[in-house]
C-alpha cells in the first residue's frame, strides 16, 4: 500500500463522521462493515493517530479525528465541486448552497436575505436544513453544510468552527390579539401559568433560558406544556387558542408586524442570546456562499434599530 491518503479513506471517514456508526457508514457507501473498518484502520495508520472511538453506542470522533475532519470535509466538498464543474462543461447547472438554520432564524432573518439573493442570483439553488443547534453543528463539521446561522455553542463543540455575531435576541411572550392577559397591568409569571404554554424542547438554548427564568421565580414549566421547535405549529396553535408562546423575538417578528400576534407586557429578564454565522475554520466560502453571508450581515444591520426598539416596546390591547 502506498504511503498516502486516498479518496476512499476520506469518503469512508466522512461517512463515519456523519453517521456516527461503522454499520450505517457501510450501508451508505454500499460496502461491508469489515471493509469500512479496514479502510478506517488504514487511515489511522497513515495518520499515526486514532481518529474514531468504537463502542457499543456507536462511533465517536477523537480530538485528532475532530481536527482531521476540518480538512477532510473541505476535500470532500472540493471534489464534489470539481465533479459538478466537469458535468457543467457538458450541461451547465446552477450553483447550489447547503445551509443550516435554527427554526427561529429560518422564519426571521433568513427569508429577507434569501429574497435579496434571489434578485441577484435568480438561478442559484438553496437547500435549507432546520434543526437544533447541536444537530446543525455536527452536520457543518461533517461537511454537509456550507454554513449555519445559529448560536454559539460550548467550547468543546466549537472546535474547528468560527462564529461571527449577527445580533442578540431575548425571549418574549406571544399571544393572540384579544387574549385575556393583554392590557392588564402588572402581569405576573404565575398568572401566565393559568394558560397553556408553548415552549422550546428540553436541552435547547431557548428552553434553558426559559427554565432559568421560571426557576428565578420559584416556578417550573408545566409538564402539560407543548414543546416544539416548529415555528409554524407554535404560531397557529397560539393564534387559535389562549396559549402563551415563549420564543426568541425574531420568530414572531412578522406576526407582530402583521397584527396576527401580540406581545405580552411581561419582561422575561433573560440574557440576550447571540445569534450568528458558524463556518468551518479551514477553507474559504464559495462565491455564492460569500454573497449570501454578506446579505445576511446587511439584513442584520438593517434589523438592529427594530430589535433595539422592540426591547422597549410591548403590545397592549385597548
N, C-alpha and C positions, 0 to 999 in steps of 0.2 A: 504494500500500500504506500502510495506517495505521501510524503510528509507535508500535506497541506489540506486545508479545509475545503470541501467541495459543496456544491449547492445542495446535494442530497442531505448533507449534515445540517445545513442551515434550515431547510424546509422541515426536516424532522424535528429539530429543536423548536422552531416556531410553532409547529403543531402541538407539541407537548406543552409549551408555554400557554397556548390558547385554550387547550382542552383540559389542562391540569390532570391528565391521565394518559399513561402509555397506551392503554387499551383503546381509548377514544381517539388518540392520535393515530393509531394504526388503522382504525376504521376510516378516518378522514383521508389518510394517504393511500388507502387500499393496499395495505401491507399487513403482514402478520405481526403480532406483538413481539415475538423474538427478533424479527428483522429490525423493528424500531429500537428495541433495547440494544441490539448490536451496533446500530448506527450511532446511538447516543453514546455508547461506551467508546467508540472510535473517536467521536468528537471530544469527549472528556480527556482521552489520552492525548490528542493533538493539542488541546488547550492546557493540559497539565493541571487541571483542577476539576473538582466535582461541580457540575452545573445544576444537577437536579437531584433532589432527595426523593427516593421512592419509599412509599409507605402504604399501609392498608387504607389510608384515606385519600390516596391519590399521589400525584407528583407535584412537588413544590420547588420553585427555583431557589437555589442557594444565593448568597450575596454575590458570588462570582457569576452565577447564572443571570442574576438581575443586571449586572454590569454588561455581560456579553449580549443580553437581549437588546440593549440600546442600539448596538451596531448591527445585530442580525436582522432586526426589524427593518432598518434602513436598507440593508442589502436586498431583502425580500421585496420591498416596495420599489426599489430601483430596477430590479429585474422585471417586475410586473409592468412598470412604466416603459421599459425598453421593449417588452413584448407588445404592449399597446401601440407604441410608436411604429414598430415594424408592421403591425397589422394596419395601422393608419396609412402607411405608404401605399397600400393596395386599396383600402376602403377607409377614408377618413372617419374618425369618430370623435365625439365630443369629450372634452376633459371632464373627469368625474372626481368629486371630493367625497370622502367618507369622514363625517364629523359626528361628534357626540355632544349631547347637551342634557343638562338636568331638565326635567319636565317643566319646572317653573321658569327656566330660562327660555326653553323652546316655545313657550307661549307668550314671552315678553319681548326681550331684546332681539332675539334671533330673527323673527319674521321681518323686522324692519331692515336688518342687514341683508337678508335674502332678497327682499324686494329691490333693494338698490343693486345687488349683484345681478339680478335678472335683467335689469336695464342695461348694464354694462356688458354682460356675458349671457345673452339670451339662449345660447346653445349649451351652456355648462350644465352638467348633471350633479345633483347633490343627493347623497344617501345619508339620511339623518337617523341616528340611533339615540333614543332617550332611555335612561336607566338611572340607577343610583350612582352616586359619585364613585363608589368603590368599583362597581362593575365597569364604568366608563374608563377609569384609570387603568384597570387591568387590560382592557381592550386596546387602549392607547399604547401601553408598554409593549404589547404583543404585535404592534404594527397594524392592527385592524382599522385604526382611525388616524386621520391626518392631524387632528387636534380636537380638544374638548373644551367646551365652555362650561365650567363647573366651579367647585370650591376647593380651596387649599386643603390638603389632607395632612395627616400626621407625617412627621419627617420620614419615618420608615417607608411610607407608601409613596413618597415623593422622589425616591432615588431614581435618577436618570430622567427626571422631568423638571421642567421650568414652569413658573407661574407668573403671569402678568396681570395685575389688578385692573379690572374694568370699573367696578363700582362696589359699594357695600349696601346691603339692604336689611331691614328689620322685619320681624314678624308683625302681621296686622290681623285684625279680625274682620271678616267679611260676612254680611248677611243680606237677605233680600230687602228691597225697598218696602217700607211698611212693617218691618219687623218690630215686635213689641218692645225691644230694648232701645230702639232708635229714639233719640230725642230726650232720653232720660238722663238727668244729671247724676254724677257720682256713681256710675255703674261699678259694681264690684265683680271680681272674678267669680265669687260664689254665686252671684246672680246669673252669670253666664252658664253655670253648670246646670241650671234648670232646663236648658235646651240641649238638643243633640249636638255633638261636636264632630267636626271633620278635621282630622289631623294627619300628619305625615307618619309613615310606618316607623316602628321602633328601630333604632340604630342609625337613622338618617340625621343629618345636622339640624334641620328644622325641628325634628322631634326632640332632639337633645335640648335645644333651646326652650321648646315648649315645656318639657318636663322640669327643667330648671326653674322656669317662671312659676309653674304650679307649686314646686317644692318650696319656693321662697314665700308662698302664701299658705304653707302647710296643707296643700291640696294635692290631689292626684288626678291625672287624666282618667276619666271613667273607662272601664273595660268595655262599655257599650258604645264607645266612640267608633266612628267609621274611619279606618286607616287606609289611606290610598295615596299613591304618587300621581294618579291620573287627575290632571287639572280639569279636564272636560267633565269627568264624573263628579268631582267636588263642586264645580261651578253649577252644574244642572241640579244636583241634589239640593244645594243651598237655595237656589232660585225657586225651587218648588216646595220648600218646607221652611220651618223656623230654625233650622240648624245654623250653627256658627262655625265658620271655616277659619281655622288658624293657619296662615300661609305666609310665605315671603311676599312682600309687597308687589313685586313685579308680576306675579302670577295673576293678580286680579286687577292690574292697572287698566286694561282696556274695558273691563266690566264696570269699573268706577266711572271712567270717562263717558261710557255709553249709557250710564244710569241703570244698568242691569243689576248691579250690586251696590251696596252702601257699606261704608266703613264705620265700625263702632268706635265711639269716643272713649276708648279704654286703652291707655298706653301699655304696651306689653313689657316695656323696660328691658327688652332683650338687647344684647350687644349686636352691632352691625356685623353681618356675616360677609366676608369678602368673596366676591364672585369674579372670576377672571378666565384668562386663556391658559390652558395647560397644553404643553407640547413636549415632545422628546427633546432632551438637551442636545443630543447629537443629530446632525443633519439640518439642512435648511428647508423651509417650506417651498412648495412649488409656486409658480407664478399665480395660479388660480387661488391657492390657499392663502398666499400673501395678500391678494386683493381682498378676499373675504375677511381676513384678520384686520386689515386697515378699515374696512367698512364697519366692523364690529366696534372698533375703537371710536370711530366717528359717531356711531349711534349711541355709545355710552356717554360720550361728551355732550351730545345733544340732549340726553335724558337727565343730566345731572341737575339742572335747575328745577325740573319737575320733581325729581326724587327729594331734593332738599326742601321744597315747599310742602311735599307730601308728608314730611315728618312733623310739620306744624299744623297740618290740616286733617280733620276727620269729618266725616259726613254726619249731619244731624237731620232728623226728619222734622218737618214743621207740624 
